[in-house]
Amino acid sequence: MPIKKRDAMPTAAATGSVDEDAVAKKAEEFGRGGYAPEVVEIPLDPNAPVGPQGILFRFNDYQKQLLKESAEADRRSQQKLLESIIWPELERRRAARNQ
């Protein structure tokens, strides 16, 4: 069975029905950033409740064993041990950046 070719549909530019003022207006609005939604920044609260969140944290078998042993030595969970190390360090780095 032979393949039927479709007839090409005439484009709006070919017919001359395009309103050039409307196109220029859209291009100008795009250039001004009128297409972007308004973003309202909400200040971060370090004391906000923690919700269920997941972040992949990769480590090898040695690091896994080290974390396990350290958590057992401190008598804390691995999660609490990581939190006690990571958050103070990140806050220290943020303060150093903002000085």
Backbone torsions as a table, in degrees:
resi	resn	phi	psi	omega
1	MET	NA	128.3	-179.3
2	PRO	-74.4	151.9	179.3
3	ILE	-85.0	129.5	178.7
4	LYS	-86.8	133.5	176.6
5	LYS	-90.9	138.5	177.6
6	ARG	-81.7	148.3	174.0
7	ASP	-75.1	138.6	179.8
8	ALA	-69.3	131.8	177.5
9	MET	-80.7	134.8	178.6
10	PRO	-68.0	135.2	179.3
11	THR	-81.3	164.7	-179.0
12	ALA	-64.6	-34.8	-179.8
13	ALA	-67.1	-34.1	-178.8
14	ALA	-71.7	-31.2	-178.4
15	THR	-85.3	-15.3	178.2
16	GLY	82.8	12.5	-177.1
17	SER	-91.7	5.5	-179.2
18	VAL	-80.1	130.7	177.4
19	ASP	-83.6	106.4	-175.9
20	GLU	-64.5	-29.9	177.8
21	ASP	-66.4	-38.4	179.5
22	ALA	-67.1	-40.1	178.5
23	VAL	-65.6	-42.6	179.1
24	ALA	-64.5	-38.6	179.3
25	LYS	-65.1	-43.7	178.3
26	LYS	-64.5	-39.3	179.1
27	ALA	-65.9	-40.3	178.6
28	GLU	-66.6	-41.5	178.1
29	GLU	-63.7	-39.5	178.0
30	PHE	-63.4	-41.7	179.4
31	GLY	-65.3	-32.0	179.0
32	ARG	-80.2	-9.2	-178.6
33	GLY	88.4	19.3	-179.8
34	GLY	-67.4	-14.5	-179.4
35	TYR	-80.9	-20.8	-175.1
36	ALA	-81.2	139.0	177.6
37	PRO	-71.0	153.7	177.1
38	GLU	-70.8	133.0	-179.8
39	VAL	-115.8	123.9	178.1
40	VAL	-104.1	119.0	-179.9
41	GLU	-79.1	129.4	177.9
42	ILE	-101.3	127.6	179.5
43	PRO	-62.9	140.8	-179.2
44	LEU	-79.9	140.5	179.4
45	ASP	-113.4	111.9	-179.1
46	PRO	-67.6	-15.3	-179.5
47	ASN	-100.2	11.1	-179.9
48	ALA	-66.9	150.7	179.6
49	PRO	-64.6	147.4	-178.9
50	VAL	-89.3	130.5	178.7
51	GLY	-105.5	177.5	179.4
52	PRO	-71.1	115.1	-179.3
53	GLN	-137.5	150.6	179.0
54	GLY	-129.8	130.8	176.0
55	ILE	-131.9	130.2	177.8
56	LEU	-72.8	134.1	178.6
57	PHE	-130.4	109.3	-175.7
58	ARG	-90.6	138.9	174.8
59	PHE	-155.8	157.2	-178.9
60	ASN	-89.9	-178.8	-176.3
61	ASP	-63.2	-38.4	178.5
62	TYR	-62.1	-46.7	-179.1
63	GLN	-65.8	-35.3	177.6
64	LYS	-63.6	-44.0	178.7
65	GLN	-66.2	-40.2	178.6
66	LEU	-61.8	-44.0	177.9
67	LEU	-62.8	-43.4	-179.8
68	LYS	-62.3	-46.3	-179.8
69	GLU	-65.2	-41.3	-179.8
70	SER	-64.4	-41.4	179.4
71	ALA	-65.2	-39.6	178.3
72	GLU	-66.8	-39.5	179.5
73	ALA	-65.1	-37.1	179.0
74	ASP	-84.8	-6.4	-177.9
75	ARG	57.0	43.8	177.3
76	ARG	-132.3	165.7	175.5
77	SER	-74.7	159.9	178.8
78	GLN	-61.8	-37.8	179.0
79	GLN	-61.7	-48.3	-179.2
80	LYS	-64.6	-37.5	177.9
81	LEU	-62.5	-47.3	178.6
82	LEU	-62.2	-42.3	179.4
83	GLU	-62.3	-39.1	-178.3
84	SER	-69.5	-20.5	178.7
85	ILE	-95.0	-44.8	-171.7
86	ILE	-72.2	-50.8	-173.5
87	TRP	-64.0	-45.1	176.8
88	PRO	-61.6	-36.9	179.2
89	GLU	-67.2	-42.7	178.4
90	LEU	-65.6	-38.4	177.0
91	GLU	-66.1	-38.1	176.9
92	ARG	-62.9	-43.0	179.7
93	ARG	-65.8	-38.6	178.9
94	ARG	-64.8	-42.3	179.3
95	ALA	-64.1	-38.6	178.7
96	ALA	-66.1	-36.9	178.6
97	ARG	-68.3	-36.6	-174.2
98	ASN	-85.5	0.9	179.9
99	GLN	-81.2	NA	NA
